[in-house]
């Protein structure tokens, strides 16, 4: 008995230590980004930095306006969510509730394989197939554009949304569905009016994970978006995301330019934190 209690305390201590390490890593990253990013914002000016429309970090008179990057990241992420979430959600409902065991097993294996593909492969396929396809289909000078980035991001977030949504839907007690069917509801009505609302917290977490994947992706986006620091006035325009702005210049940056790139990373970090905080707020509000 005492031995079991001792083992439980040891395991509890290990879990507590691992949790503290995780929290500590997040705090260290936060502090480092703040310390590294604030000096550039202070020197450039918060308004000029966030709302400046021109980024020319290597010009004779450098300019560090990141509004094009912010709008591009927002539009690109929103477009990926608009396309990817409905497809991923409906796929998860089908696999969890309607598909046969054989189909479900096969499709889940395919989704897991899709999740394991490196982002550079998505970018390569998009650059070789999607970009020329957009150029020919829409008769535009260059297919490397915001539209190409949105499509690639939508495909990349599908595995996260599908896998987590299936897990949430499978966890709904079968008694809920049996009670709904006993009251005369059809299976489809039961799935969408009982199972989905019961699993909404898990589905919302899947969406947040997809948003994080979309807004934080760099390599694949860099290969299909054109990586030009333009305002996103059209979905057929070459653009640059917050992530690609950092990854494309960090290797040769120095001085104020390097500090400005850390400031961009800080802005990106704050975006993700705000999205998570907003979702948690709305979920807690609905529970109350």
C-alpha positions as CSV (number, residue, x, y, z in Angstrom):
1,X,0.0,0.0,0.0
2,X,2.8,2.4,1.0
3,X,4.7,1.3,-2.1
4,X,1.8,2.2,-4.3
5,X,1.4,5.6,-2.6
6,X,5.1,6.3,-3.1
7,X,4.9,5.4,-6.8
8,X,1.9,7.7,-7.2
9,X,3.7,10.6,-5.5
10,X,6.8,10.0,-7.8
11,X,4.6,10.0,-10.9
12,X,2.7,13.1,-9.7
13,X,6.0,14.8,-9.1
14,X,7.3,13.9,-12.6
15,X,4.1,15.2,-14.3
16,X,4.3,18.4,-12.2
17,X,8.0,18.9,-13.2
18,X,7.2,18.4,-16.9
19,X,4.3,20.8,-16.7
20,X,6.5,23.4,-15.0
21,X,9.2,22.9,-17.7
22,X,6.5,23.5,-20.4
23,X,5.3,26.7,-18.8
24,X,8.9,27.8,-18.2
25,X,9.7,27.4,-21.9
26,X,6.7,29.5,-22.9
27,X,7.7,32.2,-20.4
28,X,11.3,32.2,-21.6
29,X,10.2,32.5,-25.3
30,X,7.9,35.3,-24.3
31,X,10.5,37.2,-22.4
32,X,13.1,36.8,-25.1
33,X,10.8,38.0,-27.8
34,X,9.8,41.0,-25.7
35,X,13.3,42.0,-24.9
36,X,14.5,41.5,-28.5
37,X,11.5,43.1,-30.2
38,X,10.7,46.2,-28.1
39,X,13.9,48.2,-29.0
40,X,13.0,48.2,-32.7
41,X,9.4,49.2,-32.1
42,X,10.6,52.0,-29.8
43,X,13.1,53.3,-32.4
44,X,10.8,53.0,-35.4
45,X,7.6,54.0,-33.6
46,X,4.7,51.8,-32.8
47,X,2.3,53.5,-35.3
48,X,4.9,53.6,-38.1
49,X,5.8,50.0,-37.5
50,X,2.3,48.5,-37.3
51,X,0.6,50.7,-39.9
52,X,3.4,51.6,-42.2
53,X,2.6,50.4,-45.8
54,X,6.2,49.9,-47.0
55,X,8.9,47.5,-46.0
56,X,12.3,48.3,-47.4
57,X,14.8,47.1,-44.9
58,X,17.8,47.1,-47.2
59,X,17.2,50.5,-48.9
60,X,19.4,53.5,-48.4
61,X,16.7,55.0,-46.3
62,X,15.1,51.8,-44.7
63,X,11.4,51.6,-44.0
64,X,9.9,49.1,-41.6
65,X,6.2,49.2,-42.1
66,X,4.6,45.7,-41.5
67,X,0.9,46.5,-42.3
68,X,1.2,44.5,-45.6
69,X,2.5,41.5,-43.7
70,X,-0.2,41.7,-41.1
71,X,-3.1,42.0,-43.6
72,X,-1.6,39.2,-45.7
73,X,-1.4,36.9,-42.7
74,X,-5.0,37.8,-41.7
75,X,-6.4,37.3,-45.2
76,X,-4.4,34.1,-45.8
77,X,-5.3,32.5,-42.5
78,X,-9.0,33.6,-42.8
79,X,-9.1,32.2,-46.4
80,X,-7.6,28.9,-45.3
81,X,-10.0,28.6,-42.4
82,X,-13.0,29.4,-44.6
83,X,-12.0,26.6,-47.0
84,X,-10.4,24.1,-44.6
85,X,-12.7,24.2,-41.6
86,X,-15.9,23.2,-43.4
87,X,-14.2,20.4,-45.4
88,X,-12.3,19.1,-42.3
89,X,-15.4,19.3,-40.1
90,X,-17.7,17.5,-42.5
91,X,-15.0,14.9,-43.1
92,X,-14.7,14.3,-39.4
93,X,-18.5,13.9,-39.0
94,X,-18.6,11.4,-41.8
95,X,-15.7,9.4,-40.6
96,X,-16.8,9.4,-37.0
97,X,-20.6,8.7,-37.5
98,X,-21.4,7.6,-41.0
99,X,-18.4,5.7,-42.5
100,X,-18.0,2.0,-42.2
101,X,-15.1,0.7,-40.0
102,X,-13.0,-0.2,-43.1
103,X,-13.5,3.2,-44.8
104,X,-12.8,5.0,-41.5
105,X,-9.6,3.0,-40.9
106,X,-8.4,3.7,-44.4
107,X,-9.3,7.4,-44.4
108,X,-7.7,7.9,-41.0
109,X,-4.5,6.3,-42.2
110,X,-4.5,8.7,-45.2
111,X,-5.1,11.7,-42.9
112,X,-2.3,10.6,-40.7
113,X,0.0,10.3,-43.8
114,X,-1.1,13.8,-44.9
115,X,-0.2,15.2,-41.4
116,X,3.3,13.6,-41.7
117,X,4.2,15.3,-45.0
118,X,6.9,18.0,-44.5
119,X,5.7,21.5,-45.2
120,X,8.5,21.9,-47.8
121,X,6.9,19.1,-49.8
122,X,3.5,21.0,-49.8
123,X,5.4,24.0,-51.0
124,X,7.2,22.1,-53.7
125,X,4.0,20.5,-55.0
126,X,2.2,23.8,-54.9
127,X,5.1,25.5,-56.8
128,X,5.2,22.9,-59.5
129,X,1.4,22.2,-59.9
130,X,-0.7,24.8,-58.2
131,X,1.1,28.0,-59.2
132,X,1.2,27.1,-63.0
133,X,-2.4,26.0,-62.7
134,X,-3.5,29.3,-61.3
135,X,-1.5,31.2,-64.0
136,X,-3.2,29.3,-66.8
137,X,-6.7,29.1,-65.3
138,X,-7.0,32.8,-64.5
139,X,-4.7,34.1,-67.2
140,X,-2.5,36.1,-64.7
141,X,1.1,37.0,-65.2
142,X,2.3,34.9,-62.2
143,X,0.4,32.2,-60.2
144,X,2.6,32.7,-57.1
145,X,0.0,34.6,-55.2
146,X,-2.2,35.0,-52.1
147,X,-4.7,32.5,-53.6
148,X,-2.0,29.8,-54.0
149,X,-1.0,30.4,-50.4
150,X,-4.6,30.1,-49.2
151,X,-5.2,26.8,-51.0
152,X,-1.9,25.3,-49.7
153,X,-2.7,26.4,-46.1
154,X,-6.2,25.0,-46.3
155,X,-4.8,21.6,-47.3
156,X,-2.2,21.7,-44.6
157,X,-4.6,22.4,-41.8
158,X,-7.0,19.6,-42.8
159,X,-5.2,16.8,-40.9
160,X,-5.2,18.7,-37.6
161,X,-8.9,19.6,-37.8
162,X,-10.0,16.1,-39.0
163,X,-8.1,14.1,-36.4
164,X,-9.0,16.3,-33.4
165,X,-12.6,16.6,-34.4
166,X,-12.9,12.8,-34.8
167,X,-11.5,12.3,-31.3
168,X,-14.0,14.8,-29.9
169,X,-16.9,13.3,-31.7
170,X,-16.0,9.7,-30.7
171,X,-15.8,10.8,-27.1
172,X,-19.5,11.9,-27.0
173,X,-21.4,9.3,-24.9
174,X,-23.6,7.0,-27.0
175,X,-26.5,7.5,-24.6
176,X,-26.9,11.1,-25.9
177,X,-27.4,9.8,-29.4
178,X,-29.7,6.9,-28.3
179,X,-31.9,9.4,-26.4
180,X,-32.2,11.6,-29.5
181,X,-33.0,8.7,-31.8
182,X,-35.6,7.5,-29.3
183,X,-37.3,10.9,-29.4
184,X,-37.8,10.5,-33.2
185,X,-34.8,12.4,-34.6
186,X,-33.1,11.1,-37.7
187,X,-29.5,10.0,-37.5
188,X,-28.2,13.0,-39.3
189,X,-30.2,15.3,-37.1
190,X,-28.8,13.6,-34.1
191,X,-25.2,13.9,-35.2
192,X,-25.5,17.6,-36.0
193,X,-27.9,18.7,-33.2
194,X,-26.6,16.5,-30.4
195,X,-23.2,15.0,-31.1
196,X,-21.6,18.1,-32.6
197,X,-22.8,20.5,-29.8
198,X,-21.6,18.0,-27.2
199,X,-18.1,17.9,-28.9
200,X,-17.9,21.6,-29.6
201,X,-15.0,22.3,-27.2
202,X,-12.9,19.7,-28.9
203,X,-13.9,20.9,-32.4
204,X,-13.0,24.5,-31.3
205,X,-9.6,23.3,-30.1
206,X,-9.1,21.7,-33.5
207,X,-9.9,24.9,-35.3
208,X,-7.5,26.8,-33.0
209,X,-4.8,24.3,-33.8
210,X,-5.5,24.8,-37.5
211,X,-5.3,28.6,-37.1
212,X,-2.0,28.2,-35.4
213,X,-0.7,26.0,-38.2
214,X,-1.9,28.4,-40.9
215,X,-0.6,31.6,-39.3
216,X,2.7,30.0,-38.3
217,X,3.6,28.3,-41.6
218,X,6.6,29.8,-43.4
219,X,8.3,27.4,-45.8
220,X,5.4,26.3,-47.9
221,X,3.9,29.8,-48.0
222,X,7.3,31.3,-49.1
223,X,7.4,28.9,-52.1
224,X,3.9,29.7,-53.5
225,X,3.1,33.2,-52.4
226,X,5.7,35.1,-54.3
227,X,7.3,36.6,-51.2
228,X,7.0,40.2,-52.4
229,X,6.3,42.9,-49.8
230,X,3.1,44.1,-51.4
231,X,-0.2,45.2,-49.9
232,X,-2.7,42.3,-50.5
233,X,-5.1,44.2,-52.8
234,X,-5.8,41.1,-54.9
235,X,-5.8,37.4,-54.3
236,X,-3.7,37.1,-57.5
237,X,-0.9,39.4,-56.2
238,X,2.4,38.2,-54.9
239,X,2.6,38.8,-51.1
240,X,4.7,38.2,-48.0
241,X,3.4,36.8,-44.7
242,X,4.7,37.7,-41.3
243,X,6.4,34.3,-41.0
244,X,8.1,34.6,-44.4
245,X,9.2,38.1,-43.7
246,X,11.3,36.8,-40.8
247,X,12.6,33.6,-42.5
248,X,13.6,35.3,-45.7
249,X,15.8,38.0,-44.1
250,X,17.0,36.7,-40.8
251,X,20.1,35.0,-42.3
252,X,21.7,38.3,-43.5
253,X,20.1,40.8,-41.2
254,X,21.9,43.0,-38.6
255,X,21.3,46.0,-36.5
256,X,17.9,47.6,-36.6
257,X,16.8,45.2,-39.4
258,X,17.4,42.2,-37.2
259,X,15.6,43.8,-34.3
260,X,12.7,44.6,-36.5
261,X,12.5,41.0,-37.5
262,X,12.3,40.0,-33.9
263,X,9.5,42.6,-33.5
264,X,7.6,40.9,-36.3
265,X,8.0,37.6,-34.4
266,X,6.6,39.3,-31.3
267,X,3.6,40.6,-33.2
268,X,3.0,37.1,-34.6
269,X,3.3,35.6,-31.2
270,X,0.8,38.1,-29.8
271,X,-1.7,37.3,-32.6
272,X,-1.7,33.6,-31.7
273,X,-2.0,34.4,-28.0
274,X,-5.0,36.7,-28.7
275,X,-6.7,34.0,-30.8
276,X,-6.3,31.4,-28.1
277,X,-7.5,33.9,-25.4
278,X,-10.5,34.9,-27.4
279,X,-11.6,31.3,-28.0
280,X,-11.2,30.4,-24.3
281,X,-13.2,33.4,-23.4
282,X,-16.1,32.5,-25.6
283,X,-16.1,28.9,-24.6
284,X,-16.2,29.7,-20.9
285,X,-18.9,32.3,-21.5
286,X,-21.1,29.7,-23.3
287,X,-20.5,27.2,-20.4
288,X,-21.7,29.8,-17.9
